[in-house]
Structures are given as C-alpha cells and as structure tokens.
Amino acid sequence: MFLDKEGRWFHEGVEITHERTCRLFSKNIRRDATGRYSVRVGRESAEVVVEDVPYIVRSVTIQEGPGGRANDYILHLNDETQEFLAHGSLAVSRQNVLYCMVKGGSERARFLRTAYYQICLQLQCDEKGERYWLPWRDKEIPIYPET
C-alpha cells in the first residue's frame, strides 16, 4: 500500500477512492520501532509506503478570543481527530509546504492547500518580511524555515 503526499491511498498502483476505506486506513496507520508504517485492521495488516508524512491537516478552525485575536488553532486531521496547534511546531519547507507536529509531538503533519490558506489568512510578518508568525492569545506562534 502507498500513501501519497496529499493523503491519497493506493493499492498496487490504483487509487482507493472509497471514503470509508480511506478513513479506516488513516485511523489505523502506525509507525513501528524501526520507523516503518503499517495499517492493521482486525487480524489483517499491510505495510504502507508513506511518500511524505502519514498525517494530513485538512482544515483549521480558528477560535477567536477577546479583541478578535486567535485564541486557539484547531487542526482537523485525516484520521478524523482534532488537535490544538502545538506552539513552536510550525515549519515551512523550501517548497513552501507547511508542516507541524501532531500526536503529542511524535509525528509530522502536512497542511493541505485549504488548511494552508486558512492559516495564511492569520499570518503576520515583520517589516522586512523576514520573520513570520501567527497571533495567539497575547503571544506569537513563530513559523520556522526547515533546514
């Protein structure tokens, strides 16, 4: 099995388009101690080649606090879980792909375009355009370039 960078599932080169099956696989993907991924459903198990990351941020809900400032950023993931954006975990790749850490900091997640644009609407930068951040409560969530 294969999971591409957009979160699409494939089996023997053919895309799996059945939504419930894709959700089931996304909910049951796990990484073992050697770093390999697999999906286990009941007694059945299959190794998964992950093109980029196993978790995808599909959308973001922004909870506003006092004065319209973002109070929390809630990430909606491909495994149908929701998590608060972990402060300090945002990074942008050289290809301008946004990532963050999820699952208690143990896994990276890639933002799909929709989620990326939702975050970008909140983005702020310094006068020179060298430093970017998201407003969060009375603080800032920095966005780091990947090295």
C-alpha positions in Angstrom: 0.0 0.0 0.0 1.1 3.6 -0.6 0.0 6.9 1.0 0.9 9.9 -1.2 1.8 13.4 0.0 -1.7 14.6 -0.5 -3.1 11.9 1.8 -4.5 9.7 -1.0 -4.3 5.9 -0.6 -3.2 3.5 -3.3 -3.1 -0.3 -3.6 -1.0 -1.9 -6.3 -0.8 1.5 -8.1 -4.6 2.1 -8.1 -6.1 4.9 -6.1 -8.5 3.8 -3.4 -11.5 6.2 -3.7 -13.9 4.7 -1.2 -14.0 7.3 1.5 -14.9 5.0 4.4 -11.9 2.7 3.4 -9.6 5.7 3.3 -10.7 6.9 6.7 -10.3 3.4 8.1 -6.7 3.2 6.9 -5.9 6.8 8.1 -7.3 5.9 11.5 -5.2 2.7 11.7 -1.8 3.7 10.4 1.0 3.2 12.9 4.8 3.5 12.9 6.8 0.7 14.4 10.1 1.0 16.3 12.1 0.8 13.0 10.2 3.7 11.5 8.1 1.6 9.1 4.4 2.3 8.7 1.6 -0.3 8.5 -2.1 -0.4 8.7 -3.7 -3.0 10.9 -7.5 -3.7 10.7 -8.6 -6.7 12.8 -6.2 -9.5 12.1 -5.2 -8.1 8.7 -2.0 -6.0 8.4 -0.3 -4.4 5.5 2.9 -2.4 5.2 2.5 1.2 3.9 5.0 3.2 2.0 4.5 6.8 3.1 5.6 9.4 0.4 5.9 12.3 2.9 4.0 12.1 6.2 1.1 9.9 7.5 -0.9 12.8 8.9 -2.6 15.5 6.9 -4.1 18.7 8.2 -7.3 19.0 6.1 -8.6 22.2 7.7 -8.2 24.6 10.6 -10.8 26.1 12.9 -9.7 29.3 14.5 -11.3 30.1 17.8 -11.3 33.8 18.4 -10.7 35.3 21.8 -11.0 38.8 23.2 -10.4 41.6 20.6 -10.7 39.1 17.7 -7.3 37.7 18.4 -6.8 34.0 17.8 -7.3 32.1 21.0 -6.7 28.6 19.6 -6.0 26.9 16.2 -7.8 23.6 16.0 -6.3 21.2 13.4 -8.7 18.7 11.6 -6.6 15.7 10.6 -7.1 12.9 8.0 -7.6 10.4 10.8 -10.7 12.4 11.9 -9.1 13.6 15.1 -8.7 17.2 16.1 -5.8 18.7 17.9 -4.7 22.1 19.0 -1.8 23.5 17.1 1.4 22.8 19.1 3.2 26.1 19.8 6.6 26.2 18.2 5.9 23.3 15.8 5.1 25.1 12.6 7.7 24.9 9.9 7.7 25.7 6.2 9.7 23.7 3.7 11.8 25.1 0.8 8.8 24.2 -1.4 6.6 26.4 0.8 4.8 23.4 2.3 3.6 24.0 5.8 4.1 21.3 8.5 3.5 20.9 12.2 3.9 18.3 14.9 0.9 16.2 16.0 0.2 13.2 18.1 1.9 14.6 21.2 4.9 15.7 19.1 5.7 12.2 17.8 4.5 12.8 14.1 4.7 15.5 11.5 1.6 16.6 9.6 1.4 18.3 6.2 -1.1 21.1 5.6 -3.3 20.6 2.5 -3.8 23.7 0.5 -7.2 24.6 2.2 -5.6 24.4 5.6 -2.5 26.3 4.4 -4.7 29.1 3.1 -6.7 29.2 6.3 -3.5 29.7 8.3 -2.1 32.2 5.8 -5.1 34.5 6.4 -3.9 34.9 10.0 -0.2 35.2 9.1 1.8 38.3 10.2 5.3 39.3 9.4 7.9 41.9 10.3 8.5 45.0 8.2 11.3 43.3 6.2 9.3 40.1 5.6 12.0 38.0 7.2 10.0 36.7 10.2 6.6 35.2 10.2 4.2 34.3 13.0 0.6 33.6 13.9 -1.1 35.7 16.6 -2.0 33.5 19.5 -3.7 34.8 22.7 -1.2 37.5 23.8 1.8 35.8 22.2 3.1 34.7 18.8 3.5 31.3 17.2 6.6 31.5 15.1 6.9 29.8 11.7 10.4 28.4 11.2 12.0 27.6 7.9 13.0 23.9 7.6 16.8 23.4 7.4 
